[in-house]
Amino acid sequence: MEESIYEMVEENNKMLKKLVRRGMWSNVFRAIRYGIILILIIGSWYYTKPYVDQAKNLYIKVNETTDNISEMKDKADSALDFSKISELFNN
């Protein structure tokens, strides 16, 4: 009876050691996987950042240009008072 208990304890101990080892390797590979994902994210940001900055600068320039066009239109409308022009032609 004691020998069978001892054998079962030994077998359980072996299985527990395998489980602990498997859990440790699982954690190691999980850390490696997250490290690779982090490196890929940082690398992709590093390589796409110039394009993002270029698109941002283009967006800013387009907004400035449309603002300038709008200001020029307002100035042209105020400079050309159509009531005064029609008075010139009526005289």
PECORNOR-V648815 format. One line per field, one symbol per residue. ss: DSSP state (~ for helix, > for strand, _ for the rest). psi: psi as a letter, one per 20 degrees, with the letter a starting at -180 (. if undefined). burial: 1 if it has 9 or more other ideal C-beta (glycine too) atoms within 8 Angstrom, else 0. A space follows every 10 residues. Layout:
BEGIN
ss=???
psi=???
burial=???
END
This chain:
BEGIN
ss=_~~~~~~~~~ ~~~~~~~~~~ ~~~~~~~~~~ ~~~~~~~~~~ ~~~~~~~~~~ ~~~~~~~~~~ ~~~~~~~~~~ ~~~~~~~~~_ _~~~~~~~~~ _
psi=ghhhggghgg ggggghgggg gghghghghg ggghgggggg ggghgghigh hghghghggg ggggghgggg ghggghhhhn ohhhghhghh .
burial=0000000000 0000000000 0000000000 0000000000 0000000000 0000000000 0000000000 0000000000 0000100000 0
END
